[in-house]
Amino acid sequence: MKKYLTLKNLGWVITGLVVVMLGMSGISKVIGTEEMVTNFTSMNLLPYLALVGVMEVIGVGLLIFPKTSKYGALLLSSIMSGAVALHFSLMGGANFMVPVMLGLFAWAGHCLRNYTVK
C-alpha cells in the first residue's frame, strides 16, 4: 500500500500554496493592476512596483525547483520581511500576519520537501 500523506507531499502542497499566492501577487505587480498601483502609491513606493513584482516572480521560480528552492525561500522570506516592516510602519500593523505566514510557509515547504529525518 502506497502512502500519499507524506511530509514530502505536504511540502509540495505548501509550496503550491505559496507559489499560487505570491505568483499572482508578483504578476499583478509586474503588469501594474489598479489595486497594486493604488497600494504602492499610498505608500510612496510606486517606482519600485515592477522591481518587487519581478523579485517575487523570480523567488517563486526558484522555490519550485528542488536544487534552487533554498534561494527561492530566502528571497521570498526577505521580500515578506520588508512587507511586514511596511505593514507596521505605514499601516499601523494592519494585516501583518499574511506576509509573516507566507514567509514561514516558503521555508516550511522547502524544508519538508528537501530534508528527511533518519
N, CA, C and O atoms as CSV, one atom per row, in Angstrom:
chain,resi,resn,atom,element,x,y,z
A,1,MET,N,N,0.841,-1.177,0.000
A,1,MET,CA,C,0.000,0.000,0.000
A,1,MET,C,C,0.887,1.241,0.000
A,1,MET,O,O,1.797,1.372,0.819
A,2,LYS,N,N,0.610,2.133,-0.917
A,2,LYS,CA,C,1.434,3.327,-1.066
A,2,LYS,C,C,0.898,4.444,-0.186
A,2,LYS,O,O,-0.307,4.688,-0.125
A,3,LYS,N,N,1.824,5.121,0.497
A,3,LYS,CA,C,1.446,6.259,1.334
A,3,LYS,C,C,1.411,7.528,0.493
A,3,LYS,O,O,2.367,7.840,-0.218
A,4,TYR,N,N,0.308,8.250,0.579
A,4,TYR,CA,C,0.193,9.507,-0.141
A,4,TYR,C,C,0.380,10.701,0.774
A,4,TYR,O,O,0.770,11.780,0.326
A,5,LEU,N,N,0.101,10.510,2.058
A,5,LEU,CA,C,0.242,11.607,3.007
A,5,LEU,C,C,1.620,11.511,3.661
A,5,LEU,O,O,1.770,10.986,4.763
A,6,THR,N,N,2.612,12.031,2.955
A,6,THR,CA,C,3.974,12.046,3.477
A,6,THR,C,C,4.402,13.491,3.703
A,6,THR,O,O,3.761,14.423,3.219
A,7,LEU,N,N,5.481,13.661,4.437
A,7,LEU,CA,C,5.980,15.007,4.682
A,7,LEU,C,C,6.436,15.680,3.388
A,7,LEU,O,O,6.275,16.889,3.221
A,8,LYS,N,N,7.002,14.894,2.477
A,8,LYS,CA,C,7.440,15.467,1.205
A,8,LYS,C,C,6.238,15.963,0.397
A,8,LYS,O,O,6.287,17.044,-0.189
A,9,ASN,N,N,5.165,15.176,0.366
A,9,ASN,CA,C,3.960,15.614,-0.345
A,9,ASN,C,C,3.326,16.823,0.328
A,9,ASN,O,O,2.822,17.717,-0.352
A,10,LEU,N,N,3.347,16.862,1.650
A,10,LEU,CA,C,2.842,18.026,2.365
A,10,LEU,C,C,3.671,19.262,2.018
A,10,LEU,O,O,3.132,20.361,1.883
A,11,GLY,N,N,4.984,19.077,1.874
A,11,GLY,CA,C,5.851,20.176,1.454
A,11,GLY,C,C,5.488,20.687,0.074
A,11,GLY,O,O,5.524,21.893,-0.170
A,12,TRP,N,N,5.139,19.783,-0.832
A,12,TRP,CA,C,4.734,20.210,-2.171
A,12,TRP,C,C,3.400,20.954,-2.133
A,12,TRP,O,O,3.200,21.909,-2.883
A,13,VAL,N,N,2.495,20.522,-1.270
A,13,VAL,CA,C,1.204,21.221,-1.154
A,13,VAL,C,C,1.415,22.633,-0.621
A,13,VAL,O,O,0.836,23.589,-1.135
A,14,ILE,N,N,2.245,22.761,0.410
A,14,ILE,CA,C,2.533,24.085,0.974
A,14,ILE,C,C,3.247,24.956,-0.054
A,14,ILE,O,O,2.943,26.142,-0.181
A,15,THR,N,N,4.194,24.374,-0.790
A,15,THR,CA,C,4.892,25.113,-1.833
A,15,THR,C,C,3.916,25.574,-2.907
A,15,THR,O,O,4.016,26.701,-3.391
A,16,GLY,N,N,2.981,24.718,-3.280
A,16,GLY,CA,C,1.970,25.097,-4.265
A,16,GLY,C,C,1.128,26.272,-3.804
A,16,GLY,O,O,0.809,27.164,-4.590
A,17,LEU,N,N,0.770,26.271,-2.523
A,17,LEU,CA,C,0.001,27.382,-1.967
A,17,LEU,C,C,0.784,28.690,-2.053
A,17,LEU,O,O,0.244,29.721,-2.455
A,18,VAL,N,N,2.050,28.641,-1.675
A,18,VAL,CA,C,2.904,29.833,-1.724
A,18,VAL,C,C,3.103,30.291,-3.165
A,18,VAL,O,O,3.066,31.488,-3.448
A,19,VAL,N,N,3.314,29.346,-4.072
A,19,VAL,CA,C,3.540,29.686,-5.478
A,19,VAL,C,C,2.313,30.366,-6.073
A,19,VAL,O,O,2.445,31.348,-6.804
A,20,VAL,N,N,1.134,29.860,-5.771
A,20,VAL,CA,C,-0.084,30.460,-6.321
A,20,VAL,C,C,-0.288,31.869,-5.761
A,20,VAL,O,O,-0.545,32.809,-6.512
A,21,MET,N,N,-0.171,32.007,-4.445
A,21,MET,CA,C,-0.443,33.311,-3.841
A,21,MET,C,C,0.594,34.358,-4.237
A,21,MET,O,O,0.230,35.457,-4.655
A,22,LEU,N,N,1.870,34.035,-4.112
A,22,LEU,CA,C,2.898,35.019,-4.436
A,22,LEU,C,C,3.114,35.157,-5.940
A,22,LEU,O,O,3.555,36.207,-6.407
A,23,GLY,N,N,2.811,34.115,-6.696
A,23,GLY,CA,C,2.894,34.221,-8.147
A,23,GLY,C,C,1.865,35.193,-8.692
A,23,GLY,O,O,2.177,36.033,-9.535
A,24,MET,N,N,0.633,35.076,-8.205
A,24,MET,CA,C,-0.407,36.013,-8.636
A,24,MET,C,C,-0.080,37.427,-8.185
A,24,MET,O,O,-0.295,38.384,-8.928
A,25,SER,N,N,0.435,37.560,-6.980
A,25,SER,CA,C,0.801,38.875,-6.475
A,25,SER,C,C,1.925,39.492,-7.301
A,25,SER,O,O,1.868,40.669,-7.655
A,26,GLY,N,N,2.936,38.701,-7.604
A,26,GLY,CA,C,4.060,39.204,-8.390
A,26,GLY,C,C,3.657,39.593,-9.799
A,26,GLY,O,O,4.089,40.627,-10.309
A,27,ILE,N,N,2.836,38.776,-10.429
A,27,ILE,CA,C,2.399,39.081,-11.789
A,27,ILE,C,C,1.524,40.328,-11.807
A,27,ILE,O,O,1.629,41.149,-12.718
A,28,SER,N,N,0.657,40.474,-10.800
A,28,SER,CA,C,-0.187,41.675,-10.772
A,28,SER,C,C,0.641,42.934,-10.522
A,28,SER,O,O,0.251,44.020,-10.951
A,29,LYS,N,N,1.769,42.806,-9.841
A,29,LYS,CA,C,2.663,43.956,-9.663
A,29,LYS,C,C,3.421,44.260,-10.946
A,29,LYS,O,O,3.627,45.426,-11.282
A,30,VAL,N,N,3.834,43.235,-11.656
A,30,VAL,CA,C,4.577,43.441,-12.900
A,30,VAL,C,C,3.697,44.095,-13.955
A,30,VAL,O,O,4.145,45.006,-14.652
A,31,ILE,N,N,2.448,43.645,-14.083
A,31,ILE,CA,C,1.582,44.243,-15.111
A,31,ILE,C,C,0.939,45.537,-14.627
A,31,ILE,O,O,0.358,46.275,-15.423
A,32,GLY,N,N,1.038,45.815,-13.338
A,32,GLY,CA,C,0.566,47.094,-12.804
A,32,GLY,C,C,-0.940,47.205,-12.713
A,32,GLY,O,O,-1.531,48.125,-13.276
A,33,THR,N,N,-1.568,46.273,-12.007
A,33,THR,CA,C,-3.014,46.349,-11.839
A,33,THR,C,C,-3.384,47.579,-11.010
A,33,THR,O,O,-2.558,48.143,-10.293
A,34,GLU,N,N,-4.633,47.968,-11.129
A,34,GLU,CA,C,-5.100,49.189,-10.463
A,34,GLU,C,C,-4.945,49.100,-8.941
A,34,GLU,O,O,-4.564,50.075,-8.294
A,35,GLU,N,N,-5.240,47.931,-8.379
A,35,GLU,CA,C,-5.131,47.758,-6.926
A,35,GLU,C,C,-3.689,47.914,-6.441
A,35,GLU,O,O,-3.434,48.581,-5.438
A,36,MET,N,N,-2.749,47.296,-7.160
A,36,MET,CA,C,-1.344,47.391,-6.756
A,36,MET,C,C,-0.814,48.808,-6.923
A,36,MET,O,O,-0.057,49.293,-6.083
A,37,VAL,N,N,-1.207,49.469,-8.000
A,37,VAL,CA,C,-0.769,50.853,-8.210
A,37,VAL,C,C,-1.300,51.741,-7.093
A,37,VAL,O,O,-0.584,52.610,-6.595
A,38,THR,N,N,-2.556,51.528,-6.695
A,38,THR,CA,C,-3.137,52.312,-5.601
A,38,THR,C,C,-2.404,52.052,-4.294
A,38,THR,O,O,-2.093,52.989,-3.559
A,39,ASN,N,N,-2.125,50.775,-3.997
A,39,ASN,CA,C,-1.422,50.432,-2.748
A,39,ASN,C,C,-0.020,51.026,-2.711
A,39,ASN,O,O,0.373,51.611,-1.702
A,40,PHE,N,N,0.729,50.887,-3.780
A,40,PHE,CA,C,2.100,51.386,-3.791
A,40,PHE,C,C,2.142,52.912,-3.840
A,40,PHE,O,O,3.077,53.522,-3.322
A,41,THR,N,N,1.135,53.533,-4.460
A,41,THR,CA,C,1.077,54.994,-4.473
A,41,THR,C,C,0.813,55.529,-3.078
A,41,THR,O,O,1.394,56.538,-2.676
A,42,SER,N,N,-0.067,54.854,-2.331
A,42,SER,CA,C,-0.359,55.309,-0.967
A,42,SER,C,C,0.847,55.184,-0.043
A,42,SER,O,O,0.944,55.902,0.952
A,43,MET,N,N,1.762,54.281,-0.365
A,43,MET,CA,C,2.976,54.117,0.441
A,43,MET,C,C,4.165,54.881,-0.145
A,43,MET,O,O,5.277,54.773,0.372
A,44,ASN,N,N,3.948,55.649,-1.215
A,44,ASN,CA,C,5.012,56.382,-1.920
A,44,ASN,C,C,6.115,55.455,-2.425
A,44,ASN,O,O,7.292,55.811,-2.382
A,45,LEU,N,N,5.741,54.270,-2.904
A,45,LEU,CA,C,6.700,53.300,-3.413
A,45,LEU,C,C,6.418,52.913,-4.860
A,45,LEU,O,O,6.867,51.859,-5.311
A,46,LEU,N,N,5.698,53.727,-5.579
A,46,LEU,CA,C,5.307,53.380,-6.947
A,46,LEU,C,C,6.492,53.091,-7.870
A,46,LEU,O,O,6.358,52.218,-8.727
A,47,PRO,N,N,7.649,53.767,-7.755
A,47,PRO,CA,C,8.769,53.425,-8.652
A,47,PRO,C,C,9.297,51.997,-8.451
A,47,PRO,O,O,9.965,51.458,-9.334
A,48,TYR,N,N,9.009,51.392,-7.313
A,48,TYR,CA,C,9.526,50.057,-7.009
A,48,TYR,C,C,8.514,48.952,-7.269
A,48,TYR,O,O,8.784,47.794,-6.951
A,49,LEU,N,N,7.374,49.271,-7.831
A,49,LEU,CA,C,6.310,48.297,-8.050
A,49,LEU,C,C,6.769,47.154,-8.947
A,49,LEU,O,O,6.616,45.988,-8.584
A,50,ALA,N,N,7.317,47.462,-10.087
A,50,ALA,CA,C,7.751,46.418,-11.020
A,50,ALA,C,C,8.931,45.629,-10.462
A,50,ALA,O,O,9.015,44.418,-10.667
A,51,LEU,N,N,9.837,46.295,-9.765
A,51,LEU,CA,C,11.000,45.610,-9.185
A,51,LEU,C,C,10.558,44.573,-8.159
A,51,LEU,O,O,11.046,43.443,-8.171
A,52,VAL,N,N,9.652,44.942,-7.286
A,52,VAL,CA,C,9.159,43.995,-6.273
A,52,VAL,C,C,8.429,42.837,-6.946
A,52,VAL,O,O,8.568,41.688,-6.526
A,53,GLY,N,N,7.655,43.134,-7.985
A,53,GLY,CA,C,6.944,42.082,-8.710
A,53,GLY,C,C,7.885,41.108,-9.384
A,53,GLY,O,O,7.672,39.897,-9.326
A,54,VAL,N,N,8.922,41.619,-10.021
A,54,VAL,CA,C,9.901,40.752,-10.689
A,54,VAL,C,C,10.635,39.897,-9.656
A,54,VAL,O,O,10.885,38.716,-9.898
A,55,MET,N,N,10.982,40.480,-8.515
A,55,MET,CA,C,11.660,39.711,-7.464
A,55,MET,C,C,10.758,38.598,-6.934
A,55,MET,O,O,11.232,37.494,-6.666
A,56,GLU,N,N,9.464,38.879,-6.781
A,56,GLU,CA,C,8.537,37.834,-6.322
A,56,GLU,C,C,8.432,36.713,-7.345
A,56,GLU,O,O,8.441,35.539,-6.976
A,57,VAL,N,N,8.334,37.054,-8.614
A,57,VAL,CA,C,8.231,36.026,-9.660
A,57,VAL,C,C,9.506,35.193,-9.723
A,57,VAL,O,O,9.437,33.975,-9.890
A,58,ILE,N,N,10.661,35.825,-9.592
A,58,ILE,CA,C,11.931,35.088,-9.577
A,58,ILE,C,C,11.991,34.174,-8.357
A,58,ILE,O,O,12.406,33.020,-8.466
A,59,GLY,N,N,11.577,34.682,-7.194
A,59,GLY,CA,C,11.574,33.862,-5.983
A,59,GLY,C,C,10.665,32.653,-6.109
A,59,GLY,O,O,11.009,31.562,-5.655
A,60,VAL,N,N,9.507,32.843,-6.722
A,60,VAL,CA,C,8.578,31.728,-6.934
A,60,VAL,C,C,9.195,30.709,-7.884
A,60,VAL,O,O,9.086,29.502,-7.667
A,61,GLY,N,N,9.844,31.198,-8.938
A,61,GLY,CA,C,10.502,30.286,-9.868
A,61,GLY,C,C,11.616,29.492,-9.216
A,61,GLY,O,O,11.780,28.304,-9.491
A,62,LEU,N,N,12.374,30.135,-8.363
A,62,LEU,CA,C,13.448,29.425,-7.659
A,62,LEU,C,C,12.892,28.436,-6.639
A,62,LEU,O,O,13.482,27.377,-6.426
A,63,LEU,N,N,11.785,28.759,-6.016
A,63,LEU,CA,C,11.195,27.893,-4.989
A,63,LEU,C,C,10.670,26.596,-5.569
A,63,LEU,O,O,10.654,25.578,-4.877
A,64,ILE,N,N,10.245,26.606,-6.808
A,64,ILE,CA,C,9.652,25.413,-7.418
A,64,ILE,C,C,10.682,24.305,-7.606
A,64,ILE,O,O,10.380,23.139,-7.354
A,65,PHE,N,N,11.875,24.643,-8.036
A,65,PHE,CA,C,12.881,23.637,-8.342
A,65,PHE,C,C,13.642,23.238,-7.081
A,65,PHE,O,O,14.124,24.108,-6.355
A,66,PRO,N,N,13.758,21.939,-6.807
A,66,PRO,CA,C,14.395,21.484,-5.557
A,66,PRO,C,C,15.832,21.957,-5.368
A,66,PRO,O,O,16.237,22.233,-4.239
A,67,LYS,N,N,16.611,22.057,-6.437
A,67,LYS,CA,C,18.013,22.472,-6.280
A,67,LYS,C,C,18.152,23.941,-5.907
A,67,LYS,O,O,19.136,24.325,-5.274
A,68,THR,N,N,17.189,24.761,-6.286
A,68,THR,CA,C,17.271,26.197,-6.005
A,68,THR,C,C,16.211,26.665,-5.012
A,68,THR,O,O,16.051,27.867,-4.801
A,69,SER,N,N,15.488,25.730,-4.404
A,69,SER,CA,C,14.385,26.138,-3.517
A,69,SER,C,C,14.885,26.882,-2.278
A,69,SER,O,O,14.161,27.698,-1.708
A,70,LYS,N,N,16.111,26.601,-1.865
A,70,LYS,CA,C,16.684,27.322,-0.725
A,70,LYS,C,C,16.805,28.809,-1.032
A,70,LYS,O,O,16.495,29.651,-0.189
A,71,TYR,N,N,17.254,29.128,-2.234
A,71,TYR,CA,C,17.411,30.529,-2.618
A,71,TYR,C,C,16.061,31.205,-2.839
A,71,TYR,O,O,15.900,32.390,-2.549
A,72,GLY,N,N,15.097,30.453,-3.351
A,72,GLY,CA,C,13.757,30.993,-3.512
A,72,GLY,C,C,13.108,31.292,-2.179
A,72,GLY,O,O,12.470,32.332,-2.011
A,73,ALA,N,N,13.269,30.369,-1.215
A,73,ALA,CA,C,12.706,30.601,0.118
A,73,ALA,C,C,13.377,31.797,0.781
A,73,ALA,O,O,12.717,32.583,1.461
A,74,LEU,N,N,14.678,31.938,0.588
A,74,LEU,CA,C,15.399,33.077,1.157
A,74,LEU,C,C,14.928,34.389,0.537
A,74,LEU,O,O,14.689,35.363,1.252
A,75,LEU,N,N,14.794,34.421,-0.776
A,75,LEU,CA,C,14.351,35.641,-1.458
A,75,LEU,C,C,12.921,36.003,-1.067
A,75,LEU,O,O,12.628,37.163,-0.778
A,76,LEU,N,N,12.035,35.015,-1.058
A,76,LEU,CA,C,10.635,35.302,-0.717
A,76,LEU,C,C,10.477,35.712,0.743
A,76,LEU,O,O,9.686,36.604,1.048
A,77,SER,N,N,11.207,35.081,1.640
A,77,SER,CA,C,11.094,35.479,3.044
A,77,SER,C,C,11.693,36.866,3.272
A,77,SER,O,O,11.238,37.598,4.152
A,78,SER,N,N,12.709,37.234,2.487
A,78,SER,CA,C,13.256,38.594,2.583
A,78,SER,C,C,12.249,39.628,2.099
A,78,SER,O,O,12.092,40.683,2.715
A,79,ILE,N,N,11.566,39.328,0.997
A,79,ILE,CA,C,10.541,40.240,0.491
A,79,ILE,C,C,9.405,40.360,1.498
A,79,ILE,O,O,8.899,41.456,1.740
A,80,MET,N,N,9.007,39.241,2.082
A,80,MET,CA,C,7.914,39.263,3.057
A,80,MET,C,C,8.330,39.982,4.347
A,80,MET,O,O,7.488,40.582,5.014
A,81,SER,N,N,9.611,39.926,4.701
A,81,SER,CA,C,10.088,40.693,5.863
A,81,SER,C,C,9.963,42.188,5.608
A,81,SER,O,O,9.583,42.943,6.503
A,82,GLY,N,N,10.279,42.611,4.405
A,82,GLY,CA,C,10.080,44.009,4.039
A,82,GLY,C,C,8.614,44.396,4.062
A,82,GLY,O,O,8.264,45.510,4.452
A,83,ALA,N,N,7.749,43.467,3.639
A,83,ALA,CA,C,6.311,43.734,3.678
A,83,ALA,C,C,5.812,43.873,5.118
A,83,ALA,O,O,4.951,44.706,5.400
A,84,VAL,N,N,6.349,43.063,6.023
A,84,VAL,CA,C,5.969,43.170,7.439
A,84,VAL,C,C,6.402,44.523,7.991
A,84,VAL,O,O,5.649,45.177,8.712
A,85,ALA,N,N,7.617,44.939,7.648
A,85,ALA,CA,C,8.103,46.245,8.118
A,85,ALA,C,C,7.218,47.377,7.596
A,85,ALA,O,O,6.917,48.320,8.329
A,86,LEU,N,N,6.804,47.287,6.342
A,86,LEU,CA,C,5.915,48.305,5.782
A,86,LEU,C,C,4.538,48.275,6.434
A,86,LEU,O,O,3.939,49.325,6.670
A,87,HIS,N,N,4.040,47.092,6.724
A,87,HIS,CA,C,2.736,46.988,7.387
A,87,HIS,C,C,2.773,47.643,8.761
A,87,HIS,O,O,1.819,48.310,9.162
A,88,PHE,N,N,3.870,47.454,9.476
A,88,PHE,CA,C,3.970,48.077,10.796
A,88,PHE,C,C,4.208,49.576,10.721
A,88,PHE,O,O,3.599,50.338,11.473
A,89,SER,N,N,5.086,50.009,9.822
A,89,SER,CA,C,5.455,51.427,9.806
A,89,SER,C,C,4.432,52.314,9.111
A,89,SER,O,O,4.196,53.438,9.554
A,90,LEU,N,N,3.825,51.837,8.040
A,90,LEU,CA,C,2.924,52.689,7.274
A,90,LEU,C,C,1.442,52.385,7.480
A,90,LEU,O,O,0.595,53.246,7.248
A,91,MET,N,N,1.126,51.169,7.913
A,91,MET,CA,C,-0.276,50.783,8.042
A,91,MET,C,C,-0.685,50.533,9.484
A,91,MET,O,O,-1.794,50.063,9.734
A,92,GLY,N,N,0.167,50.830,10.411
A,92,GLY,CA,C,-0.163,50.660,11.820
A,92,GLY,C,C,-0.284,49.215,12.268
A,92,GLY,O,O,-0.952,48.940,13.265
A,93,GLY,N,N,0.337,48.294,11.567
A,93,GLY,CA,C,0.309,46.889,11.953
A,93,GLY,C,C,-0.884,46.122,11.426
A,93,GLY,O,O,-1.116,44.988,11.846
A,94,ALA,N,N,-1.643,46.705,10.522
A,94,ALA,CA,C,-2.825,46.031,9.988
A,94,ALA,C,C,-2.412,44.913,9.027
A,94,ALA,O,O,-1.589,45.124,8.136
A,95,ASN,N,N,-2.985,43.738,9.214
A,95,ASN,CA,C,-2.782,42.585,8.328
A,95,ASN,C,C,-1.324,42.178,8.179
A,95,ASN,O,O,-0.916,41.761,7.095
A,96,PHE,N,N,-0.537,42.287,9.225
A,96,PHE,CA,C,0.879,41.930,9.102
A,96,PHE,C,C,1.099,40.420,9.122
A,96,PHE,O,O,2.177,39.951,8.758
A,97,MET,N,N,0.091,39.653,9.542
A,97,MET,CA,C,0.273,38.203,9.638
A,97,MET,C,C,0.310,37.517,8.275
A,97,MET,O,O,0.882,36.434,8.155
A,98,VAL,N,N,-0.277,38.111,7.257
A,98,VAL,CA,C,-0.264,37.483,5.931
A,98,VAL,C,C,1.162,37.352,5.400
A,98,VAL,O,O,1.547,36.250,5.009
A,99,PRO,N,N,1.967,38.418,5.366
A,99,PRO,CA,C,3.340,38.224,4.886
A,99,PRO,C,C,4.189,37.364,5.827
A,99,PRO,O,O,5.099,36.672,5.370
A,100,VAL,N,N,3.908,37.397,7.116
A,100,VAL,CA,C,4.640,36.527,8.051
A,100,VAL,C,C,4.379,35.068,7.708
A,100,VAL,O,O,5.309,34.265,7.623
A,101,MET,N,N,3.110,34.729,7.512
A,101,MET,CA,C,2.756,33.342,7.213
A,101,MET,C,C,3.286,32.906,5.847
A,101,MET,O,O,3.724,31.765,5.701
A,102,LEU,N,N,3.257,33.776,4.857
A,102,LEU,CA,C,3.788,33.412,3.539
A,102,LEU,C,C,5.291,33.163,3.592
A,102,LEU,O,O,5.786,32.239,2.946
A,103,GLY,N,N,6.023,33.975,4.353
A,103,GLY,CA,C,7.456,33.738,4.507
A,103,GLY,C,C,7.746,32.438,5.233
A,103,GLY,O,O,8.654,31.697,4.856
A,104,LEU,N,N,6.974,32.161,6.276
A,104,LEU,CA,C,7.153,30.899,7.000
A,104,LEU,C,C,6.766,29.696,6.152
A,104,LEU,O,O,7.430,28.660,6.204
A,105,PHE,N,N,5.700,29.825,5.374
A,105,PHE,CA,C,5.277,28.723,4.508
A,105,PHE,C,C,6.290,28.460,3.397
A,105,PHE,O,O,6.454,27.315,2.977
A,106,ALA,N,N,6.966,29.491,2.918
A,106,ALA,CA,C,8.010,29.285,1.904
A,106,ALA,C,C,9.120,28.404,2.474
A,106,ALA,O,O,9.584,27.474,1.814
A,107,TRP,N,N,9.542,28.700,3.701
A,107,TRP,CA,C,10.579,27.883,4.331
A,107,TRP,C,C,10.063,26.502,4.713
A,107,TRP,O,O,10.786,25.515,4.578
A,108,ALA,N,N,8.832,26.420,5.185
A,108,ALA,CA,C,8.263,25.120,5.561
A,108,ALA,C,C,8.170,24.202,4.349
A,108,ALA,O,O,8.507,23.021,4.431
A,109,GLY,N,N,7.714,24.742,3.230
A,109,GLY,CA,C,7.636,23.934,2.017
A,109,GLY,C,C,9.000,23.454,1.567
A,109,GLY,O,O,9.156,22.296,1.179
A,110,HIS,N,N,9.989,24.332,1.614
A,110,HIS,CA,C,11.358,23.947,1.233
A,110,HIS,C,C,11.888,22.858,2.158
A,110,HIS,O,O,12.420,21.851,1.690
A,111,CYS,N,N,11.747,23.051,3.456
A,111,CYS,CA,C,12.303,22.088,4.411
A,111,CYS,C,C,11.607,20.741,4.339
A,111,CYS,O,O,12.270,19.704,4.396
A,112,LEU,N,N,10.299,20.731,4.217
A,112,LEU,CA,C,9.577,19.461,4.158
A,112,LEU,C,C,9.890,18.697,2.878
A,112,LEU,O,O,9.894,17.466,2.886
A,113,ARG,N,N,10.149,19.389,1.796
A,113,ARG,CA,C,10.445,18.710,0.529
A,113,ARG,C,C,11.867,18.186,0.465
A,113,ARG,O,O,12.113,17.150,-0.151
A,114,ASN,N,N,12.803,18.878,1.088
A,114,ASN,CA,C,14.214,18.587,0.853
A,114,ASN,C,C,14.956,17.897,1.991
A,114,ASN,O,O,16.039,17.354,1.772
A,115,TYR,N,N,14.407,17.905,3.183
A,115,TYR,CA,C,15.102,17.311,4.314
A,115,TYR,C,C,14.323,16.123,4.848
A,115,TYR,O,O,13.101,16.177,4.983
A,116,THR,N,N,15.031,15.066,5.145
A,116,THR,CA,C,14.384,13.877,5.695
A,116,THR,C,C,14.957,13.583,7.070
A,116,THR,O,O,16.114,13.889,7.355
A,117,VAL,N,N,14.145,12.995,7.901
A,117,VAL,CA,C,14.565,12.585,9.243
A,117,VAL,C,C,15.015,11.133,9.134
A,117,VAL,O,O,14.282,10.276,8.640
A,118,LYS,N,N,16.229,10.874,9.603
A,118,LYS,CA,C,16.760,9.494,9.508
A,118,LYS,C,C,16.970,8.897,10.858
A,118,LYS,O,O,17.408,7.752,10.965
